[in-house]
Amino acid sequence: MALSYEEALKILEERLKEFEPKAKLDEVGVVYYVGDGVARAYGLDNVMAMEIVEFDTGVKGVAFNLEEDNVGIIILGSEAGIKEGSLVKRTGQILSIPVGKGLIGRVVDPLGNPLDGKGPIEYEYYSPVEKIAPGIVKRKPVHQPLQTGIKAIDAMIPIGRGQRELIIGDRNTGKTTVCIDTILAQKQHNEKNPDDKIYAVYVVVGQRRNAVARLIDLLEKHGAMEYTTVVVADSTMAPALQFLAPFSGCTIGEYFRDNGMHAVVIYDDLTKHAEAYRALSLLMRRPPGREAYPGDVFYLHSRLLERAAKLNDELGAGSLTALPIIEAKAGDVTAYIPTNVISITDGQIFLETDLFNKGVRPAINVGISVSRVGGAAQTKIMKKVAGKLRLDLAQFRELEAFVQFASELDEATKKVIERGMRLVELLKQEPYNPIPFEKQVIAIYAGTRGYLDDIPVNSVRKFEKELYAYLDAEKQDLLEEIRTVKDLTPEIENKIKETLEEFKKKFVP
């Protein structure tokens, strides 16, 4: 039987003698239930939501549920030694984590403790994990691009700094790969633009520990940890830590945004985050609603994602871009959590299992993928070069079913199908191989302007690879011009045409 309120008060009165005379019921509580990583306590009358409390074993917890006569606490450590009658006291601190440039290159848990064995973290200050997002007056419209290094995204579904772009798809369709590529692409950007660096925060929620280790190893191997922080709440950690991880990652990213810098934060993934929140909420007896999620699960993700913003010039013009990942089941984007996050974000990139199985990687479904605000951030040259790309691909997808009857089709339809097949090949990309945007421009120009039409479909990838090598060897000045001018002037267009014509003469399919 759990302790009654009267019994708990008697224990408190006896135990309070161990504390200083000033300790009162509003500062100290007594535990009457503990289990599954949560505790309930009587007392703590003045405790605040998300305040850190301390048990008499030294373990910390967070006040999660504030009810009429008790407080629900999530335990942030081992519950061993915490039992009925244990005392718990307020600390007066809202849950905060260390932030600053000292976290760059580090792997931390959701409380900011190092997990990489590289010693203590040098931080600048503690920042609350839950904050109100900047208001409209503090913001500025998204207008700078965030290059992902992925041709299909940078050309057709551009992402701007300060945007929230959802990555959604079934299991094993390459969602994490898209985000890792985005982090790796910032290395090229940071080397060429040292005064305009973009930092990355990667948040892992509920993934297997060996998968997390491989991911960190990959980032280190590519030199991306120089500007990246990884926040880990893997599947072995308590639901409380999995629930806190995205908020901690967001807080770390906000440090860069609020100090006039740029950061991108990746939440991998918010489906598992919602499940951790559901587990916590049900343990706390919050009433279940649709699919057993508590009624405020929409608010959970909206208050997280709304913190991504492009700040105005008076506040330093920093930005925080959010790339949340959601796992769909059997391609169903109409389920509860996917529709919630789709309605919060500024667009979604949908990765399709059928395309993935056909060998189209990244498996982006261009039909239902959209970026609602990224067009304003896309560079002028890419906008002009890739303008026809989405239309050409959409027409091809409509006619794809007729490919097997190619001999009976009219010339115009054949032409659409032939070009579409080459564009699909052109947009395929090896994982962990981001391509600088100036090279993407020339490759996509070749595809949309018919330079690939007479090249066999199975030679398109070879054409692209050799084109990049040719540009590196012979056309550095053109690449630099595209990178700096960022517009398709007649002069640059003539140079691109000349380059492609010269290269085609040398290319052997």
Residue pairs with C-beta under 8 A, 6 or more apart in sequence:
2 32
2 33
2 84
3 11
3 30
3 32
3 42
3 84
3 85
5 42
5 69
8 30
8 32
8 42
8 43
9 25
9 42
11 30
11 85
12 25
12 28
12 29
12 30
12 42
12 43
12 87
15 30
15 85
15 87
16 23
16 24
16 28
18 87
19 28
19 89
23 89
25 43
25 45
26 43
26 44
26 45
26 46
27 44
27 46
27 89
27 90
28 43
28 44
28 87
28 88
28 89
28 90
29 41
29 42
29 43
29 44
29 47
29 53
29 71
29 87
29 88
29 89
30 41
30 42
30 43
30 85
30 86
30 87
30 88
31 39
31 40
31 41
31 55
31 82
31 83
31 84
31 85
31 86
31 87
31 88
32 40
32 41
32 42
32 70
32 84
33 39
33 40
33 84
34 40
34 75
34 79
34 82
34 83
34 84
34 86
35 79
36 283
37 74
37 75
37 79
37 238
37 239
37 240
37 283
38 64
38 72
38 73
38 74
38 75
38 240
38 280
38 283
38 284
39 55
39 61
39 72
39 73
39 75
39 79
39 82
39 88
40 70
40 71
40 72
40 73
41 70
41 71
41 73
41 88
42 69
42 70
43 71
43 88
44 53
44 63
44 71
44 88
44 90
46 90
47 53
47 63
47 66
47 71
47 90
48 63
48 94
49 63
49 64
49 66
50 62
50 63
50 64
50 94
50 95
50 128
50 129
50 130
51 62
51 63
51 90
51 91
51 92
51 93
51 94
51 95
52 60
52 61
52 62
52 91
52 93
52 94
52 95
53 60
53 61
53 62
53 63
53 71
53 73
53 88
53 89
53 90
53 91
54 60
54 61
54 88
54 89
54 91
55 61
55 75
55 81
55 82
55 86
55 87
55 88
56 86
56 87
56 88
57 80
57 81
57 82
57 86
59 75
59 76
59 77
59 78
59 79
59 81
59 82
60 76
60 77
60 91
61 73
61 74
61 75
61 76
61 88
62 73
62 74
62 76
62 95
62 240
63 71
63 72
63 73
64 72
64 73
64 74
64 280
64 284
65 71
65 72
65 284
65 285
65 286
66 72
72 284
72 285
73 88
74 238
74 240
74 243
74 280
75 82
75 238
75 240
76 111
76 238
76 240
76 241
94 128
94 130
95 128
95 129
95 130
95 244
96 126
96 127
96 128
96 129
97 110
97 111
97 112
97 126
97 127
97 129
97 248
97 251
97 252
98 112
98 121
98 123
98 124
98 125
98 126
98 127
99 112
99 123
99 124
99 125
99 126
99 127
99 251
99 252
99 254
99 255
100 122
100 123
100 124
100 125
100 255
101 124
102 121
102 122
102 123
102 124
103 112
103 121
103 123
103 229
103 252
104 199
104 226
104 227
104 228
104 229
105 225
105 226
105 227
105 228
105 229
106 114
106 116
106 118
106 121
106 229
106 230
107 114
107 115
107 116
107 216
107 229
107 230
107 232
108 114
108 115
108 116
108 121
108 229
108 230
108 231
108 232
108 248
109 115
109 231
109 232
109 233
109 237
109 241
110 231
110 233
110 241
110 242
110 244
110 245
110 247
110 248
111 241
111 244
111 248
112 121
112 123
112 248
114 120
114 121
115 232
124 255
127 251
127 254
127 255
128 251
129 244
129 247
129 248
129 250
129 251
130 247
130 303
131 251
131 254
131 307
133 303
133 306
133 307
133 309
134 307
134 309
134 311
134 315
137 312
138 309
138 311
138 312
138 315
139 162
139 309
139 310
139 311
139 312
140 162
140 310
140 311
140 312
140 313
140 317
141 310
141 373
141 376
142 160
142 161
142 162
142 163
142 310
142 346
142 373
142 374
142 376
142 377
143 160
143 310
143 376
143 377
144 160
144 161
144 262
144 310
144 319
144 377
145 154
145 158
145 159
145 160
145 161
145 374
145 377
145 378
145 379
145 437
146 159
146 160
146 161
146 163
146 182
146 198
146 264
146 321
146 377
147 154
147 185
147 189
147 434
147 436
147 437
148 154
148 159
148 178
148 181
148 182
148 185
148 434
149 181
149 182
149 184
149 185
149 188
149 433
149 434
149 435
149 436
149 437
150 178
150 181
150 182
150 185
150 362
150 429
150 434
150 435
151 426
151 427
151 429
151 435
151 440
151 443
151 444
152 362
152 364
152 366
152 427
152 429
153 159
153 178
153 349
153 362
153 364
154 378
154 382
154 437
154 440
155 382
155 385
155 386
155 389
155 427
155 440
155 444
156 366
156 369
156 386
156 389
156 390
156 393
157 165
157 347
157 349
157 364
157 366
157 369
157 370
157 371
157 374
158 371
158 374
158 375
158 377
158 378
158 382
159 165
159 321
159 323
159 371
159 374
159 377
160 310
160 321
160 371
160 373
160 374
160 376
160 377
160 378
161 198
161 262
161 310
161 319
161 321
161 377
162 308
162 309
162 310
162 311
162 319
162 320
162 321
163 308
163 321
163 322
163 346
163 347
163 371
163 373
163 374
163 377
164 305
164 308
164 321
164 322
164 323
164 324
164 344
164 345
164 346
165 321
165 322
165 323
165 345
165 346
165 347
165 348
165 349
165 371
165 374
166 323
166 324
166 325
166 326
166 341
166 342
166 345
166 347
166 348
166 349
167 175
167 178
167 179
167 323
167 324
167 325
167 326
167 348
167 349
167 351
168 175
168 325
168 326
168 327
168 328
168 333
168 338
168 341
168 342
168 348
168 349
168 350
168 351
169 175
169 327
169 328
169 331
169 350
169 351
169 352
169 353
169 363
170 327
170 328
170 329
170 330
170 331
170 351
170 353
171 327
172 356
173 351
173 352
173 353
173 356
173 363
174 351
174 356
174 361
174 362
174 363
174 431
175 268
175 269
175 325
175 327
175 351
176 215
176 268
176 325
177 362
177 431
177 432
178 349
178 351
178 362
179 202
179 266
179 268
179 323
179 325
180 215
180 218
180 219
180 431
180 432
181 431
181 432
181 433
181 434
182 200
182 264
182 266
182 323
182 434
183 200
183 202
183 219
183 224
183 228
183 264
183 266
184 219
184 222
184 224
184 432
184 434
185 434
186 197
186 198
186 199
186 200
186 224
186 227
186 264
187 222
187 223
187 224
187 226
187 227
188 434
188 436
189 196
189 197
189 198
190 197
190 198
190 227
192 483
196 262
197 227
197 261
197 262
198 227
198 262
198 263
198 264
199 227
199 228
199 229
199 253
199 256
199 261
199 262
199 263
199 264
200 224
200 227
200 228
200 229
200 263
200 264
200 265
200 266
201 228
201 229
201 230
201 231
201 249
201 250
201 252
201 253
201 263
201 264
201 265
201 266
202 215
202 219
202 228
202 229
202 230
202 231
202 249
202 265
202 266
202 268
203 230
203 231
203 233
203 245
203 246
203 248
203 249
203 265
203 266
203 267
203 268
204 212
204 215
204 230
204 231
204 232
204 233
204 234
204 245
204 268
205 233
205 242
205 245
205 246
205 267
205 268
205 269
205 270
205 272
205 273
205 276
206 233
206 234
206 235
206 242
206 269
206 272
206 273
206 275
206 276
207 215
207 234
207 235
207 268
207 272
208 234
208 235
209 234
209 235
209 236
212 232
212 234
215 230
216 225
216 230
218 432
219 225
219 228
219 230
222 432
229 249
229 252
231 245
231 248
231 249
231 252
232 245
233 241
233 242
233 244
233 245
239 276
239 277
239 279
239 280
239 283
240 276
240 280
242 272
242 273
242 276
243 273
243 276
243 277
243 280
245 273
246 267
246 270
246 273
246 304
247 304
249 265
249 267
250 265
250 304
250 307
250 308
250 320
250 322
252 265
253 263
253 264
253 265
253 320
254 307
254 320
256 262
256 263
256 318
256 320
257 263
257 309
257 311
257 318
257 319
257 320
258 311
258 315
258 316
258 318
259 316
259 318
260 316
260 317
260 318
261 318
262 318
262 319
262 320
262 321
263 319
263 320
263 321
264 320
264 321
264 322
264 323
265 308
265 320
265 321
265 322
265 323
266 323
266 324
266 325
267 273
267 304
267 322
267 323
267 324
267 325
268 325
269 324
269 325
269 326
269 327
270 301
270 324
270 325
270 326
270 337
270 341
271 325
271 326
271 327
271 337
272 327
273 300
273 301
274 293
274 297
274 300
274 301
274 337
277 293
277 294
277 297
277 300
278 288
278 292
278 293
278 294
278 297
281 288
281 293
281 294
282 288
282 292
282 294
286 294
287 294
287 295
288 294
289 295
289 297
290 336
291 336
293 336
293 337
297 336
297 337
297 340
298 340
298 344
301 324
301 340
301 341
301 344
302 344
305 322
305 324
305 341
305 344
305 345
306 344
307 320
307 322
308 320
308 321
308 322
309 319
309 320
310 317
310 319
311 317
311 318
311 319
322 345
324 341
324 345
326 337
326 338
326 341
328 335
328 338
329 335
331 352
331 353
332 338
333 339
333 342
333 348
333 350
333 368
342 348
346 371
346 372
346 373
346 374
347 369
347 370
347 371
347 372
347 373
347 374
348 368
348 369
348 370
349 364
349 369
350 364
350 365
350 368
350 369
351 362
351 363
351 364
351 365
352 363
352 364
352 365
353 363
354 363
355 363
355 364
355 365
356 363
359 428
360 424
360 427
360 428
361 428
361 429
361 430
361 431
362 429
364 427
366 390
366 393
366 394
366 397
367 394
367 397
375 383
379 437
379 486
379 487
380 486
380 487
380 488
381 441
381 482
381 485
381 486
381 487
381 488
381 492
382 437
382 440
382 441
382 444
384 487
384 488
385 441
385 444
385 445
385 448
385 488
386 444
386 448
387 448
388 448
389 423
389 444
389 447
389 448
392 416
392 419
392 420
392 423
392 448
393 420
393 423
393 424
395 416
395 420
396 416
396 417
396 419
396 420
396 421
396 423
396 424
397 420
399 413
399 416
399 417
399 420
400 417
400 420
402 409
402 413
402 417
403 417
403 421
406 414
406 417
409 417
415 453
418 453
419 447
419 450
419 452
419 453
421 457
422 447
422 452
422 453
422 455
422 457
422 460
423 447
423 448
425 457
425 458
425 460
425 461
426 443
426 444
426 446
426 447
426 452
426 460
426 464
428 461
429 435
435 443
435 468
436 479
436 483
437 483
438 479
438 480
438 482
438 483
439 468
439 471
439 479
441 482
441 496
442 467
442 471
442 478
442 482
442 496
442 499
442 500
443 464
443 467
443 468
445 451
445 496
445 500
446 452
446 463
446 467
446 500
451 500
451 504
452 460
452 463
455 463
455 507
455 509
456 509
459 509
462 509
463 507
463 509
466 503
466 507
467 500
467 503
467 507
470 503
470 506
471 478
471 479
471 499
475 499
478 492
478 495
478 496
478 499
481 492
481 495
482 492
485 492
